[in-house]
Structure formats: C-alpha cells, structure tokens
Amino acid sequence: MSKAWQQELAGIALAGVFLGLAGAGIGHYTALIIAALLLYLAWHFVQLTRLTLWLRSPKRHARPYSVGLWRAIIELVEELRVRGKKRKRKLGRMLSGFRESTSALPDATVVLDDRGGVEWWNSVAGRVLGLERKRDKGLGISELISDPVFQTYLACGDYSRPLQMPAPVDDSVNLEVRIVPYGKGKRLLQARDITRLSQLETVRRDFVANVSHEMRTPLTVVHGYLESMNDSGDQALSPWSYVLGQMQQQTVRMQRIVEDLLLLSRLESHNNIEEQEVVDMSALMSVLKEGAEGLSAQNHEVAVTVEPGLNLYGSVTELESAFSNLVFNAVRYTPTGGRVTLNWECGDEGEPCFSVTDNGIGIAPEHIPRLTERFYRVDVGRSRQSGGTGLGLAIVKHVLTRHQGRLQVKSEPGKGSTFSCSFPDSRACWESLENEKKPLTSRSL
C-alpha cells in the first residue's frame, strides 16, 4: 500500500475514533457520522472540481490541495505531464527532421490522407505540381491535378507501375509519378522530373531509326551482288563459294536486325494504334501454324487450339508480328521431335489469352526478367546459329503494351516454356450466331 493511501486511511481512522468519543458524550452518534461523511464527500467534490479546472487550464487555475490521497494523484498527473512534454518534443524533432529530409529531396513529395486529400507537400511539389499552402491544403489531389490519365491511375488502385505524364504547370516537363500506400488508407505521392531522360530516349530512338534506315539500302545492294555471284555459276568464283555463302548469310541476318529495329522504332514513336479492326483469330492461328511448320521443316509436332467465335480487336499486323516471334522462338529452341502448342482461349477471368507452349530446352529463372530487353540472349551462340536477332521479345513487349496486354513467362530448364499474352476483356469480340461481329462496348479503347 502506498504512503498516500496509508495517510488517507490513518486520517479516516482518527476521525472515526474522535467522532465515536464525541458521539458517546453527547448521545448523537449517528448524526455526527452522517455529518462527517457529508463533509468528506464535499471535500472530495471540491478537489475534483479544482482538478478538472487545473487539467483544463493549468495556467489559470490552481491545482488541488496536496493532502492525503490527492498528493499521490497530483504527483502522478505531474509525472504524466512531464512525459507528455518530452514525447511531444521528441515527435516535434522527428517531424522537423522528416520535413527537412523530404524538403531536401529532388523529387516532389505529397502526403495524401485516406480520402485523397492533400495533407502536406515539400517545396519541390509546390513548384512542379503548382500547389499553394493556403489555397490547396485539405483539397483532393484529383481536384488539383486534372490530367485524365492521372485520374484513371489514381482511381485504379494498382500502383505497381509508375505513371508518366506532363507536369500540370508546364507541358514541356515530363513527370514520372509513383504512389505508395501506407498506414490506414494513406498514400505517398512522388513525382520525378524525367524530361532529360525522355529527351535522351527520343535522341536514342531517332538515332537507331535513322541508322537502321540508312543501312537498309547498302545492305540490300550488298546482298543482291552476293546473291548474283553465288547464282552465277562462274568457275572462277568456286574457291570463294563458302566465303560468299557466309557473307550472304550474314547480310540476311543484318537485314533482319535492321527490319526489327525499324519496327521497334515505329512502335515506340506512335503511342496510338492505327488501323484497328476485329482480328479473325482463327485465320491468324492458321497462318501461325503454317509458319511454324515451314520453319520446322516437319521436324516438330505443331498443335493448335482455338476457342470458336473469340476474336480480338487491334492491329492485325502488329499482333501477327508479336505472335510470330513467340511461335518461331518456340520452334527454334525445341529439339527435333518436340511439340509446340498454340492456344487461343478465354481465361478464367474473361480475358482473351494467346499462349505458346513447348517442351524444349527451357529458360533458367534468373534470365526470365530480362528476356524483353533488346539484344538480350540466354544462349548467344545458339541464338546466332538459329538466326535470331535478339529483338523478338522486345517487339512482343511493345505490341502488348500498345494493346493493354501483358506477357507472362513460365519455364523450367530441360522441360520447356510457356509464353502467354493476356489482353483486357474490353478487346474481346465474340461472333454472333449469324457469324457477325458484336459491336464493341464503350469501355473499349
């Protein structure tokens, strides 16, 4: 038992003894006890009132009298108040450090509450996003940034990939926006100025396109002369037939690389798909099968599965190029006697999906994340021997991006691979019973 309680109980006991003796002397013991209890309750009521006023405004009101049990209560309150002041100072230092560190960041940083309201931002965000302290604090970020692409990105809730958009205050500035959820519904928005990177990417893309275009004509001329020399039947060239054959083979390979580079440049330069139409997937699958069988020279088993009536809305030229790259890779990297399966179906979530499955050499897990990089090869020697350019999967990636699709790769060394191209259900187009295409819904494209 604490000392304060001991003092309180000792005082009550002494008062009881005194009242007992006094009551026995005057003969009104009960009345004295009731009067003493009322006085005791009144004392504590006064102390509670003083405590309430003191806690509410310690500078204006005096604290309760430090007598008996109330001394322990006041000491505990004082101790809690000191702890609170220390904690407040510590949190203040942490908040100041956070603000100083975020203000020093080169990226715009905005703290959003659970309703999307702007709670705080650093100076870079004010300059890049056009935010003002007195005007914009507490307003929704969707009201402050009216870009429709940003609005869609904010509402979708999938922030696994960053968003590129022009700055609200200057269209010539390109921003890369990331949103990181944290806490209970809160989000941290970061925007980085990537204008310089975008300009360098544009210069690189233009350089590759120009060089590829300039190389096309001389390669065509060299290839034509080599082909004429090989087909001339001149006995004087017979000692050089092997060399000429190798040169012709390499010019063909270089022409393929040039064509793929030009195709990549076209895909990167135009964000919107031109000449979209309903692609007859049944006919396209037949074309892909014929191409696979021609490349295989009857050395592989090629199987095709097509879901009847399911077609795709997009560019038939781009889709054929992407799907052909996947099919030809499957044939090239599957040993003689292997099986290649082409599948076109509607997935469990209603998304149309094209997949290519083989039982070839497979791919090690560490290579899968880098497969869509330009000129990346798992086996350089085998790729060159098979005639690959190292650009096929990069083309696939760009075509799928333009069609809002995604590429998934499942592979195991020695057992084979499966490359799947999934598209949003808004691009699916089903044939009606009269063999007519259903009209596209308003949510498509």
Buried (B, 14 or more C-beta within 10 A) or exposed (E): EEEBEEBBEEBEEEEEEEBEEEBEEEEEBEEBBEEBEEEEEEBEEEBEEBBEBBEEEEEEBEBBEEBBBBBBBBEEBEEEEEEEEEEEEEEEEEEEEEEEEBEEBEBBBBBBBEEBBBEBBBBBBBEBBBBEEEEBEEEBBBEBBEBEEBEEBBEEEEBEEBBEBBBBEEEEBBBBBBBEEEEEEBBBBBBBBBBEEBEEEEEEBEEBBEEBEEBBEEBEEBBEBBBEBBEEEEEEEEEEEEEBEEBBEBBBBBBBBBBBBBBBBEBBEEEEBEEBEBBBBBEBBBBBBEBBBEBBEEEBBBEBEBBEBBBBBBBBBBBBBBBBBBBBBBBBBBEEEBBBBBBBEBEEEEBBBBBBBBBBBBBEEEBBEEBBEBEBBBBEEEBBEBEBBBBBBBBBBBBBBBBBBBBEBBBEEEEBBBBBBBBBBBBBBEBEEEEEBEEBEEEBB
